[in-house]
């Protein structure tokens, strides 16, 4: 007896089997029918399994890679090696600070470090009008003619998300109007560190109310200043 392996349906298998002389034997007929059914079922399962495997491979989604969080507390040296100065000979800022800021990314908790002298000021504001007018409302005068400018170093922590403005209002805003100004866009990043609850607890013999809040703020400012000092080392 020869079994045709190319038969793919139960009907074709049964027709072929009935053409065999041994079909007169009921036992042989029953055995062949079972074999045909088993062969058809196996082929169907194999096709279903193959299709399912291919479908799963196609439909399986690619895991989205999670972008790493930016570093916290990055220190940005304003003007890089040039620092924060005004060139009186050129009557312009010593560096293009707007270009410097445009090439960097800023996040909450970052620091802007100003290497400067007492002939300049650093005004930090989120008020676009104040920035546009180059005036913080306080007249700041530069060093007297012939005196040696005292070197200064200032670190400012970025604590406001969005547009932040910096400028020097020295000489009644002359520095600012001649290029000593820049704007930064502060992104959220990791966010600001939370203030421990202990900073808001009453101090020994401290009255409740405004004094307590003022001392708590003073402690927080001192902590930020200490952190800035460590970052500059």
ROKOL-963242 format. One record per residue (C-alpha): residue number from 1; x, y, z. Coordinates in steps of 0.5 Angstrom, whole numbers. Layout:
BEGIN
<n: NUM | xx: X | yy: Y | zz: Z>
...
END
This chain:
BEGIN
<n: 1 | xx: 0 | yy: 0 | zz: 0>
<n: 2 | xx: 3 | yy: 7 | zz: -2>
<n: 3 | xx: 0 | yy: 13 | zz: 2>
<n: 4 | xx: 0 | yy: 19 | zz: -2>
<n: 5 | xx: 4 | yy: 25 | zz: 2>
<n: 6 | xx: 1 | yy: 30 | zz: -2>
<n: 7 | xx: -6 | yy: 30 | zz: 0>
<n: 8 | xx: -8 | yy: 36 | zz: 4>
<n: 9 | xx: -15 | yy: 34 | zz: 6>
<n: 10 | xx: -19 | yy: 29 | zz: 9>
<n: 11 | xx: -23 | yy: 28 | zz: 3>
<n: 12 | xx: -18 | yy: 27 | zz: -2>
<n: 13 | xx: -14 | yy: 22 | zz: 3>
<n: 14 | xx: -21 | yy: 18 | zz: 4>
<n: 15 | xx: -22 | yy: 18 | zz: -4>
<n: 16 | xx: -15 | yy: 15 | zz: -5>
<n: 17 | xx: -16 | yy: 10 | zz: 1>
<n: 18 | xx: -22 | yy: 7 | zz: -2>
<n: 19 | xx: -18 | yy: 5 | zz: -9>
<n: 20 | xx: -14 | yy: 0 | zz: -5>
<n: 21 | xx: -16 | yy: -7 | zz: -5>
<n: 22 | xx: -15 | yy: -8 | zz: 2>
<n: 23 | xx: -21 | yy: -3 | zz: 4>
<n: 24 | xx: -26 | yy: -9 | zz: 4>
<n: 25 | xx: -23 | yy: -11 | zz: 11>
<n: 26 | xx: -26 | yy: -6 | zz: 16>
<n: 27 | xx: -20 | yy: -6 | zz: 21>
<n: 28 | xx: -16 | yy: -3 | zz: 15>
<n: 29 | xx: -21 | yy: 2 | zz: 13>
<n: 30 | xx: -22 | yy: 4 | zz: 20>
<n: 31 | xx: -14 | yy: 5 | zz: 21>
<n: 32 | xx: -13 | yy: 9 | zz: 15>
<n: 33 | xx: -19 | yy: 14 | zz: 16>
<n: 34 | xx: -15 | yy: 15 | zz: 23>
<n: 35 | xx: -9 | yy: 16 | zz: 20>
<n: 36 | xx: -12 | yy: 21 | zz: 15>
<n: 37 | xx: -15 | yy: 25 | zz: 20>
<n: 38 | xx: -9 | yy: 25 | zz: 24>
<n: 39 | xx: -5 | yy: 27 | zz: 18>
<n: 40 | xx: -10 | yy: 33 | zz: 17>
<n: 41 | xx: -10 | yy: 35 | zz: 24>
<n: 42 | xx: -2 | yy: 35 | zz: 24>
<n: 43 | xx: -2 | yy: 39 | zz: 18>
<n: 44 | xx: -7 | yy: 44 | zz: 20>
<n: 45 | xx: -3 | yy: 45 | zz: 27>
<n: 46 | xx: 3 | yy: 46 | zz: 24>
<n: 47 | xx: 0 | yy: 52 | zz: 19>
<n: 48 | xx: -3 | yy: 55 | zz: 25>
<n: 49 | xx: 3 | yy: 55 | zz: 29>
<n: 50 | xx: 7 | yy: 58 | zz: 24>
<n: 51 | xx: 2 | yy: 64 | zz: 22>
<n: 52 | xx: 2 | yy: 65 | zz: 30>
<n: 53 | xx: 9 | yy: 65 | zz: 30>
<n: 54 | xx: 10 | yy: 70 | zz: 24>
<n: 55 | xx: 4 | yy: 74 | zz: 27>
<n: 56 | xx: 7 | yy: 75 | zz: 34>
<n: 57 | xx: 14 | yy: 77 | zz: 31>
<n: 58 | xx: 11 | yy: 82 | zz: 27>
<n: 59 | xx: 6 | yy: 85 | zz: 32>
<n: 60 | xx: 11 | yy: 85 | zz: 38>
<n: 61 | xx: 12 | yy: 92 | zz: 40>
<n: 62 | xx: 19 | yy: 95 | zz: 41>
<n: 63 | xx: 21 | yy: 97 | zz: 48>
<n: 64 | xx: 22 | yy: 104 | zz: 48>
<n: 65 | xx: 28 | yy: 106 | zz: 51>
<n: 66 | xx: 28 | yy: 111 | zz: 57>
<n: 67 | xx: 32 | yy: 117 | zz: 56>
<n: 68 | xx: 37 | yy: 118 | zz: 62>
<n: 69 | xx: 35 | yy: 124 | zz: 66>
<n: 70 | xx: 40 | yy: 130 | zz: 66>
<n: 71 | xx: 46 | yy: 131 | zz: 71>
<n: 72 | xx: 44 | yy: 135 | zz: 77>
<n: 73 | xx: 47 | yy: 141 | zz: 79>
<n: 74 | xx: 51 | yy: 143 | zz: 73>
<n: 75 | xx: 56 | yy: 149 | zz: 73>
<n: 76 | xx: 56 | yy: 153 | zz: 67>
<n: 77 | xx: 62 | yy: 158 | zz: 67>
<n: 78 | xx: 59 | yy: 164 | zz: 64>
<n: 79 | xx: 63 | yy: 167 | zz: 58>
<n: 80 | xx: 67 | yy: 161 | zz: 59>
<n: 81 | xx: 75 | yy: 163 | zz: 60>
<n: 82 | xx: 73 | yy: 170 | zz: 58>
<n: 83 | xx: 69 | yy: 171 | zz: 64>
<n: 84 | xx: 63 | yy: 177 | zz: 66>
<n: 85 | xx: 67 | yy: 183 | zz: 64>
<n: 86 | xx: 66 | yy: 189 | zz: 60>
<n: 87 | xx: 71 | yy: 192 | zz: 55>
<n: 88 | xx: 71 | yy: 199 | zz: 55>
<n: 89 | xx: 76 | yy: 200 | zz: 49>
<n: 90 | xx: 71 | yy: 197 | zz: 45>
<n: 91 | xx: 65 | yy: 199 | zz: 49>
<n: 92 | xx: 62 | yy: 193 | zz: 48>
<n: 93 | xx: 62 | yy: 186 | zz: 53>
<n: 94 | xx: 68 | yy: 182 | zz: 53>
<n: 95 | xx: 64 | yy: 176 | zz: 50>
<n: 96 | xx: 58 | yy: 175 | zz: 46>
<n: 97 | xx: 54 | yy: 172 | zz: 52>
<n: 98 | xx: 48 | yy: 171 | zz: 48>
<n: 99 | xx: 51 | yy: 166 | zz: 43>
<n: 100 | xx: 54 | yy: 163 | zz: 49>
<n: 101 | xx: 48 | yy: 162 | zz: 53>
<n: 102 | xx: 44 | yy: 159 | zz: 46>
<n: 103 | xx: 49 | yy: 154 | zz: 45>
<n: 104 | xx: 48 | yy: 151 | zz: 52>
<n: 105 | xx: 42 | yy: 147 | zz: 56>
<n: 106 | xx: 40 | yy: 149 | zz: 63>
<n: 107 | xx: 36 | yy: 145 | zz: 68>
<n: 108 | xx: 33 | yy: 147 | zz: 75>
<n: 109 | xx: 38 | yy: 146 | zz: 80>
<n: 110 | xx: 44 | yy: 148 | zz: 75>
<n: 111 | xx: 49 | yy: 154 | zz: 77>
<n: 112 | xx: 51 | yy: 160 | zz: 73>
<n: 113 | xx: 58 | yy: 162 | zz: 75>
<n: 114 | xx: 60 | yy: 169 | zz: 74>
<n: 115 | xx: 68 | yy: 171 | zz: 74>
<n: 116 | xx: 68 | yy: 178 | zz: 74>
<n: 117 | xx: 70 | yy: 184 | zz: 78>
<n: 118 | xx: 67 | yy: 190 | zz: 82>
<n: 119 | xx: 66 | yy: 194 | zz: 76>
<n: 120 | xx: 60 | yy: 190 | zz: 74>
<n: 121 | xx: 54 | yy: 187 | zz: 77>
<n: 122 | xx: 50 | yy: 181 | zz: 76>
<n: 123 | xx: 42 | yy: 182 | zz: 75>
<n: 124 | xx: 38 | yy: 176 | zz: 75>
<n: 125 | xx: 31 | yy: 176 | zz: 73>
<n: 126 | xx: 25 | yy: 173 | zz: 70>
<n: 127 | xx: 21 | yy: 179 | zz: 69>
<n: 128 | xx: 22 | yy: 181 | zz: 61>
<n: 129 | xx: 21 | yy: 188 | zz: 62>
<n: 130 | xx: 26 | yy: 189 | zz: 67>
<n: 131 | xx: 31 | yy: 185 | zz: 62>
<n: 132 | xx: 29 | yy: 190 | zz: 56>
<n: 133 | xx: 30 | yy: 196 | zz: 60>
<n: 134 | xx: 37 | yy: 194 | zz: 63>
<n: 135 | xx: 35 | yy: 196 | zz: 70>
<n: 136 | xx: 34 | yy: 193 | zz: 76>
<n: 137 | xx: 31 | yy: 199 | zz: 79>
<n: 138 | xx: 38 | yy: 201 | zz: 83>
<n: 139 | xx: 43 | yy: 205 | zz: 80>
<n: 140 | xx: 50 | yy: 201 | zz: 80>
<n: 141 | xx: 56 | yy: 205 | zz: 79>
<n: 142 | xx: 63 | yy: 202 | zz: 77>
<n: 143 | xx: 70 | yy: 203 | zz: 80>
<n: 144 | xx: 73 | yy: 210 | zz: 81>
<n: 145 | xx: 78 | yy: 212 | zz: 75>
<n: 146 | xx: 85 | yy: 209 | zz: 77>
<n: 147 | xx: 83 | yy: 204 | zz: 82>
<n: 148 | xx: 84 | yy: 197 | zz: 82>
<n: 149 | xx: 78 | yy: 193 | zz: 80>
<n: 150 | xx: 77 | yy: 188 | zz: 86>
<n: 151 | xx: 76 | yy: 181 | zz: 83>
<n: 152 | xx: 69 | yy: 177 | zz: 85>
<n: 153 | xx: 66 | yy: 171 | zz: 84>
<n: 154 | xx: 59 | yy: 169 | zz: 84>
<n: 155 | xx: 55 | yy: 163 | zz: 83>
<n: 156 | xx: 47 | yy: 163 | zz: 82>
<n: 157 | xx: 43 | yy: 157 | zz: 82>
<n: 158 | xx: 37 | yy: 157 | zz: 77>
<n: 159 | xx: 31 | yy: 156 | zz: 81>
<n: 160 | xx: 25 | yy: 158 | zz: 76>
<n: 161 | xx: 23 | yy: 154 | zz: 70>
<n: 162 | xx: 22 | yy: 158 | zz: 63>
<n: 163 | xx: 26 | yy: 164 | zz: 61>
<n: 164 | xx: 31 | yy: 167 | zz: 66>
<n: 165 | xx: 35 | yy: 174 | zz: 64>
<n: 166 | xx: 42 | yy: 176 | zz: 66>
<n: 167 | xx: 45 | yy: 183 | zz: 65>
<n: 168 | xx: 50 | yy: 188 | zz: 68>
<n: 169 | xx: 46 | yy: 194 | zz: 70>
<n: 170 | xx: 53 | yy: 198 | zz: 72>
<n: 171 | xx: 54 | yy: 205 | zz: 69>
<n: 172 | xx: 46 | yy: 206 | zz: 69>
<n: 173 | xx: 45 | yy: 200 | zz: 64>
<n: 174 | xx: 51 | yy: 202 | zz: 59>
<n: 175 | xx: 54 | yy: 195 | zz: 60>
<n: 176 | xx: 47 | yy: 192 | zz: 59>
<n: 177 | xx: 45 | yy: 196 | zz: 53>
<n: 178 | xx: 52 | yy: 194 | zz: 50>
<n: 179 | xx: 52 | yy: 187 | zz: 50>
<n: 180 | xx: 53 | yy: 185 | zz: 57>
<n: 181 | xx: 46 | yy: 181 | zz: 57>
<n: 182 | xx: 43 | yy: 174 | zz: 56>
<n: 183 | xx: 37 | yy: 170 | zz: 56>
<n: 184 | xx: 37 | yy: 162 | zz: 58>
<n: 185 | xx: 31 | yy: 157 | zz: 58>
<n: 186 | xx: 31 | yy: 153 | zz: 64>
<n: 187 | xx: 28 | yy: 146 | zz: 63>
<n: 188 | xx: 25 | yy: 142 | zz: 69>
<n: 189 | xx: 30 | yy: 136 | zz: 68>
<n: 190 | xx: 31 | yy: 133 | zz: 75>
<n: 191 | xx: 27 | yy: 139 | zz: 79>
<n: 192 | xx: 29 | yy: 142 | zz: 85>
<n: 193 | xx: 31 | yy: 138 | zz: 91>
<n: 194 | xx: 26 | yy: 138 | zz: 96>
<n: 195 | xx: 27 | yy: 142 | zz: 103>
<n: 196 | xx: 28 | yy: 138 | zz: 109>
<n: 197 | xx: 22 | yy: 139 | zz: 114>
<n: 198 | xx: 27 | yy: 140 | zz: 119>
<n: 199 | xx: 29 | yy: 147 | zz: 116>
<n: 200 | xx: 22 | yy: 149 | zz: 118>
<n: 201 | xx: 22 | yy: 147 | zz: 125>
<n: 202 | xx: 22 | yy: 152 | zz: 130>
<n: 203 | xx: 29 | yy: 154 | zz: 133>
<n: 204 | xx: 30 | yy: 154 | zz: 140>
<n: 205 | xx: 26 | yy: 160 | zz: 143>
<n: 206 | xx: 24 | yy: 163 | zz: 136>
<n: 207 | xx: 18 | yy: 166 | zz: 136>
<n: 208 | xx: 13 | yy: 163 | zz: 131>
<n: 209 | xx: 11 | yy: 167 | zz: 125>
<n: 210 | xx: 15 | yy: 171 | zz: 120>
<n: 211 | xx: 21 | yy: 170 | zz: 124>
<n: 212 | xx: 21 | yy: 163 | zz: 124>
<n: 213 | xx: 20 | yy: 163 | zz: 116>
<n: 214 | xx: 26 | yy: 168 | zz: 116>
<n: 215 | xx: 31 | yy: 164 | zz: 119>
<n: 216 | xx: 28 | yy: 158 | zz: 115>
<n: 217 | xx: 30 | yy: 161 | zz: 109>
<n: 218 | xx: 36 | yy: 164 | zz: 112>
<n: 219 | xx: 38 | yy: 157 | zz: 113>
<n: 220 | xx: 36 | yy: 155 | zz: 106>
<n: 221 | xx: 40 | yy: 160 | zz: 103>
<n: 222 | xx: 46 | yy: 158 | zz: 107>
<n: 223 | xx: 46 | yy: 151 | zz: 105>
<n: 224 | xx: 45 | yy: 153 | zz: 97>
<n: 225 | xx: 51 | yy: 157 | zz: 98>
<n: 226 | xx: 55 | yy: 152 | zz: 102>
<n: 227 | xx: 53 | yy: 147 | zz: 96>
<n: 228 | xx: 56 | yy: 152 | zz: 91>
<n: 229 | xx: 62 | yy: 153 | zz: 94>
<n: 230 | xx: 63 | yy: 145 | zz: 94>
<n: 231 | xx: 62 | yy: 145 | zz: 87>
<n: 232 | xx: 67 | yy: 151 | zz: 85>
<n: 233 | xx: 72 | yy: 147 | zz: 88>
END
